[in-house]
């Protein structure tokens, strides 16, 4: 990209690639890609990884991505809700309860969705 178009990839470009890997079900490639980034992954990167792993029901990667998201943005309700939904999808109701309790203890409120 840099050589051909003279564009230095930004964090958004890397986030798009992680999202694409996730949508294609290539979670190992997404994780390797993140590890090889020349900058520190941010909330966008970890959110993309969490979203992709959620679609696949990859709980291990979801948990790892959530851990990193919480380090960067401890009040990110969306991350907790996504992980809780993955647990619910796989019938891990004790973990759903644990995540919801953790949100309550930390004072994190689920942002209600709305449509127009």
FIBARO-10938 format. One record per residue (C-alpha): x, y, z. Coordinates in steps of 0.5 Angstrom, whole numbers, padded with zeros to 4 digits, always signed. Each point is the difference from the previous one (the first is absolute). Layout:
<rs>
XYZ ...
</rs>
This chain:
<rs>
+0000+0000+0000 +0006+0005+0002 +0004-0002-0006 -0006+0000-0005 -0004+0005+0002 +0004+0004+0005 -0005-0001+0005 +0003-0001+0007 -0005-0005+0003 -0004+0003+0006 -0003-0004+0006 -0006+0000-0003 +0003-0003-0006 +0002-0006+0005 -0007+0000+0003 -0003-0001-0007 +0005-0006-0001 -0002-0003+0007 -0007+0001-0002 +0001-0004-0006 +0004-0006+0003 -0006+0000+0005 -0006+0000-0005 +0004-0006-0004 +0001-0004+0006 +0008+0001+0000 +0001+0001+0007 +0007-0002+0001 +0002+0004-0006 -0004+0006+0003 +0004-0001+0007 +0007-0001-0004 -0002+0006-0004 -0001+0004+0007 +0006-0002+0003 +0004+0002-0007 -0003+0007+0001 +0006+0006+0000 -0005+0003+0005 -0003-0002+0006 -0007-0002-0001 -0006+0004+0002 -0007-0001+0002 -0002+0000-0007 +0005-0006-0001 -0003-0004+0006 -0007+0002-0002 +0001-0003-0007 +0003-0006+0003 -0005-0001+0005 -0006+0001-0005 +0003-0005-0005 +0001-0005+0006 -0007+0001+0002 -0002-0002-0007 +0003-0007+0000 -0001-0001+0008 +0007+0000+0001 +0000+0001+0008 +0007+0000+0001 +0002+0005-0005 -0006+0004+0003 +0002+0000+0007 +0007+0002-0002 -0002+0006-0005 -0005+0002+0006 +0006+0000+0005 +0004+0005-0005 -0006+0004-0001 -0002+0001+0008 +0008+0002+0001 -0001+0006-0005 -0007+0001+0001 -0003-0002+0007 -0007+0003-0001 -0001-0003-0007 -0007-0003+0001 +0000-0003-0007 +0006-0005+0001 -0004-0003+0006 -0006-0001-0003 +0003-0003-0006 +0004-0005+0004 -0007-0001+0004 -0003-0002-0006 +0005-0005-0002 -0001-0003+0006 -0007+0000+0000 +0000-0003-0008 +0004-0006+0003 -0004-0001+0006 +0005+0002+0005 -0005+0004+0005 +0004+0000+0006 +0005+0004-0004 -0005+0004-0003 -0002+0002+0007 +0007+0001+0002 +0001+0005-0005 -0007+0004+0001 +0002+0000+0008 +0007+0003-0002 -0003+0005-0004 -0005+0002+0006 +0006+0000+0005 +0004+0005-0005 -0006+0004-0001 +0000-0001-0007 -0007+0000-0004 -0002-0003-0006 -0001+0005-0005 -0007-0001-0003 -0001-0001-0007 -0004+0005-0005 -0003-0001-0007 -0003+0006-0004 
</rs>
